[in-house]
Amino acid sequence: MTQANGAEGAIELAARRLERAVALLEQRIGQKLAAASAGAGTAFDEDRARLAAALDDARARERELEDAGAAASAALARAISEIRATLGATPAGPASNGSASAIEAQEV
């Protein structure tokens, strides 16, 4: 019976070693999962920060383009005014094409 007791003792020892190894494996897997989850959150935060910065840059560029468009519009309005003043033209309309003066000349 000592052999049977010795075999049972060896089996129990092996079972305890196996249980410890499984517990250690589960612990390490848990640590790896936690690290991976934390890494995924960091990557998400980095993507969000990068996209927010790109959005801010795009909005700043939009404001610059709007300002440039307004400045170009104002410059064109000034140029049109100067050209009209130089030519002595009146605002566009049916009387400004010279046809009324031709009719008046025929009546006189």
C-alpha positions in Angstrom: 0.0 0.0 0.0 2.9 2.3 0.3 3.2 2.3 -3.4 -0.5 3.3 -3.7 -0.1 6.0 -1.1 3.1 7.2 -2.9 1.3 7.2 -6.3 -1.7 9.2 -4.8 0.8 11.6 -3.2 2.5 12.1 -6.6 -0.8 12.6 -8.3 -1.9 15.2 -5.7 1.4 17.0 -6.0 1.0 17.1 -9.8 -2.6 18.3 -9.5 -1.6 21.1 -7.2 1.3 22.1 -9.5 -1.2 22.1 -12.4 -3.7 24.2 -10.5 -1.0 26.8 -9.6 0.2 26.9 -13.2 -3.4 27.4 -14.4 -4.0 30.1 -11.9 -0.8 31.8 -12.9 -1.7 31.5 -16.6 -5.2 33.1 -15.8 -3.5 35.9 -14.0 -1.1 36.7 -16.8 -3.9 36.5 -19.4 -5.9 39.0 -17.2 -2.9 41.3 -17.1 -2.4 41.1 -20.9 -6.1 41.8 -21.5 -6.0 44.8 -19.2 -2.9 46.1 -20.9 -4.5 45.6 -24.3 -7.7 47.4 -23.2 -5.7 50.3 -21.9 -3.7 50.5 -25.1 -6.9 50.5 -27.2 -8.2 53.4 -25.1 -5.0 55.3 -25.6 -5.1 54.7 -29.4 -8.7 56.0 -29.4 -7.8 59.1 -27.5 -4.8 59.7 -29.8 -7.1 59.4 -32.9 -9.6 61.7 -31.3 -7.0 64.3 -30.5 -5.5 64.1 -34.0 -9.0 64.5 -35.6 -9.8 67.4 -33.3 -6.6 69.2 -34.2 -7.3 68.6 -37.9 -10.8 70.0 -37.5 -9.4 73.1 -35.7 -7.0 73.6 -38.6 -9.8 73.2 -41.2 -11.9 75.8 -39.4 -9.1 78.2 -39.2 -8.4 77.8 -42.9 -12.2 78.3 -43.6 -12.1 81.6 -41.7 -9.0 82.7 -43.6 -10.7 81.8 -46.9 -13.9 83.7 -45.9 -11.8 86.7 -45.0 -9.9 86.6 -48.3 -13.2 86.2 -50.2 -14.7 89.3 -48.4 -11.5 91.3 -49.1 -11.6 90.3 -52.8 -15.3 91.2 -53.0 -14.6 94.6 -51.5 -11.7 95.2 -53.9 -13.9 94.3 -56.8 -16.7 96.6 -55.6 -14.1 99.5 -55.4 -12.7 98.7 -58.8 -16.2 98.7 -60.4 -17.0 102.0 -58.7 -13.7 103.5 -59.9 -14.4 102.3 -63.5 -17.9 103.7 -63.5 -16.7 107.0 -62.1 -14.0 107.2 -64.7 -16.4 106.4 -67.6 -19.1 108.6 -66.2 -21.5 105.6 -66.4 -24.6 105.4 -64.4 -25.8 102.1 -62.8 -26.9 99.5 -65.4 -30.4 99.9 -66.6 -32.4 100.4 -69.8 -31.7 104.1 -70.0 -27.9 103.7 -69.7 -27.5 102.0 -73.2 -28.0 105.2 -75.1 -31.2 104.4 -76.8 -33.2 107.1 -75.1 -30.9 109.8 -76.3 -31.2 108.6 -79.9 -35.0 108.8 -79.7 -34.9 112.2 -78.1 -32.6 113.4 -80.9 -35.1 112.3 -83.6 -38.0 114.1 -81.9 -36.2 117.4 -81.8 
